[in-house]
Amino acid sequence: MNRESAISGSEREATDSDYPLTHVPKEARRTFFSVMAVLLGITFFSPTMAVGAQIGTAFTFGNVLLITLLGNLILGIYVAVNCGIGAKTGLTSVMLCRYTFGRAGAKWADLLLGGTQIGWYAYVSAYVGMLFATAFNLTGSATWFTLVWALIFGVTALYGYKAMEKIAYVAVPALLILVILIPILGIRAAGGLSALVSAVPTTSMSVATAMTAIVGTFSSMGTQACNWSRFSKSTKSGFWSGFVAFMIGNTVMLGAGIVGALAFGESDFIVILMNLGLSVVALVVLTLNIWTTAHAGAYAWAVAGAEAANKENKTPFLLIGLAIAVVLACTGIYNQLIPFLNILGVFIPPIGGAIIGDYFFTFKRRLPKVECVTFKMLRISPVIAYAAGTIAAWVTNVFNVGVPPLLGIAVSIVCVPLVNAALKAAGVGDMHGISDDAEYV
């Protein structure tokens, strides 16, 4: 079989599995609104409102507005750059890690990026299960509701990006209407906008802590945004879909939480709706809301598994992860995972920083196609850059100074060219083997 027929055969196989190991071809690319809807479905996540509530009661209205906008601007730019890289290359986050860290280094990224999402999937499945059990006054059946919804989320996730797109088209408008409605009701409940603006802080929080909460909310998932932005038609489209979803989308959710806390003394808009006699609406909207997030988690661990095993089809890994997540969710073990997942958040953002630094400073925004590369086992420069970023994030997190996720990203980016220069001066080669007739993206 010649090279051309082998590639076309690989592409035919990948058509059924969302191209987990290769570049998304032009004919499979989606519109700006499609990718934006999928990414908004990820950021439109109701627990984000709780973060907004905590921040909202700790600062004056003017200060909390400035902190929220600045924090989400940082998050939005970081994710947008990642999304632009994903759109330009057509590759998943873990495949970009293969370029950056090498074949062995990418396995660490697979474990972090994919493994954490299994735990998160267990958490959200159990959350919806408990919600339904409470709504129908069947708290003793929470495990059964959890099992049912974990399986429903998993079955639809089998259909990959297309299923995420369809659910997002329903979930995002429904949630957007409600997060706009809550501030309107909140302003009325508070006695007008002036009363809301003049609210006095009732708790205390440092600006650094508030910024960390905002940036850290989605820095981990934002690192994996390439998984969906790679379906964008152009680099510009991918960049702006990521920016809109993570800067504007996250601002809207945090804003609704801030207003809810100031006006109603409650951060969870589901509870607010239930108190207003809209329990059914709350149940439907939250389920759709969680659905999009559960899909994102399942998709992330599936493509990570495909990269780890170097298999074109991600479905077997989705099923394996689903089985693990269901066990965690139904046994209650997931409760012990959340603190661990939060700690891992320190280790994930520097991965994105290393990818960005390597893409711009090493590859100069031109990646050779996967089939034209003989990948090294490990690349020294990005690994050192990642380690430096992780240490920086860990230290600042322990001592509660600065914004750990942001610092971890920044240190990783800066260290890539610095270590590259040191290796070059020492005469150490750190690049993959690239064929002479390589094609670039």
Secondary structure, DSSP 4 states (H G I P E B T S, - for coil): --HHHHHHHHHHHHGGGT-TTSPPPGGG-B-HHHHHHHHHHHH--THHHHHHHHHHTTS-HHHHHHHHHHHHHHHHHHHHHHHHHHHHH---HHHHHHHHHHHHHHHHHHHHHHHHHHHHHHHHHHHHHHHHHHHTT-GGGHHHHHHHHHHHHHHHHTTHHHHHHHHHHHHHHHHHHHHHHHHHHHHHHHTSHHHHHTPPP-S---HHHHHHHHHHHHHHHHHTTHHHHTTBSSHHHHHHHHHIIIIIIHHHHHHHHHHHHHHHS---HHHHHHHTT-HHHHHHHHHHHHHHHHHHHHHHHHHHHHHHHT-S--HHHHHHHHHHHHHHHHHTTHHHHHHHHHHHTTTSHHHHHHHHHIIIIISTT-PBPGGGEE--S--HHHHHHHHHHHHHHHHHHHTT-S-HHHHHHHHHHHHHHHHHHHHHHTT-----EE-TT--B-
